[in-house]
Amino acid sequence: MVSVDVEGIKRVIAESEKTQAQVARGSGLSPAHLWLIVNQRRRLTATTYARICKALNVSMTSFLVDK
């Protein structure tokens, strides 16, 4: 089974030159919605995951892990 490393997303946002709010806006999300996702309080859909990866300018495979 493959899952998304949400902590990895959080880490890349922190290491980037973008704020979490900028990534949220670039993803078409509210900052609150992105906060809920990266703090694992809201499920991450494939569509939202794709939008976050695009906003971070990373490949969709960047955060996939085998479980």
C-alpha positions in Angstrom: 0.0 0.0 0.0 1.2 3.5 -0.9 0.6 6.5 1.3 1.6 10.2 1.4 4.2 11.4 3.8 2.3 14.4 5.2 5.2 15.2 7.5 7.4 15.4 4.4 5.0 18.0 2.9 5.2 20.0 6.1 9.0 19.8 6.1 9.3 21.0 2.5 7.0 23.9 3.2 9.1 24.9 6.2 12.3 24.6 4.2 11.0 26.5 1.2 11.0 30.2 0.7 7.1 30.2 0.7 4.9 30.5 3.7 2.3 27.9 4.4 -0.3 30.5 3.5 1.4 31.1 0.1 1.4 27.4 -0.6 -2.3 27.2 0.4 -3.2 30.0 -1.9 -1.1 28.5 -4.7 -3.0 25.2 -4.2 -6.4 26.9 -4.2 -6.9 26.1 -0.5 -7.5 28.2 2.5 -4.5 28.4 4.9 -6.7 26.8 7.5 -7.5 23.8 5.3 -3.8 23.3 4.5 -3.0 23.5 8.2 -5.5 20.8 8.9 -4.0 18.6 6.2 -0.3 19.0 7.3 -1.3 18.4 10.9 -3.2 15.3 9.9 -6.6 16.5 11.0 -8.1 16.4 7.5 -7.7 13.7 4.9 -5.7 14.5 1.8 -7.5 13.7 -1.5 -5.5 12.9 -4.6 -6.7 16.1 -6.3 -5.6 18.3 -3.3 -2.3 16.4 -3.1 -1.6 17.1 -6.8 -2.4 20.8 -6.3 -0.1 21.0 -3.2 2.7 19.3 -5.2 2.2 21.8 -8.1 2.3 24.8 -5.7 5.6 23.4 -4.2 7.0 22.7 -7.7 7.7 19.1 -6.8 6.9 15.7 -8.4 3.8 13.9 -7.1 6.1 11.0 -6.3 8.1 13.1 -3.9 6.0 12.2 -0.8 4.8 8.7 -1.6 5.9 5.9 0.7 5.3 2.2 0.7 3.6 0.9 3.8 
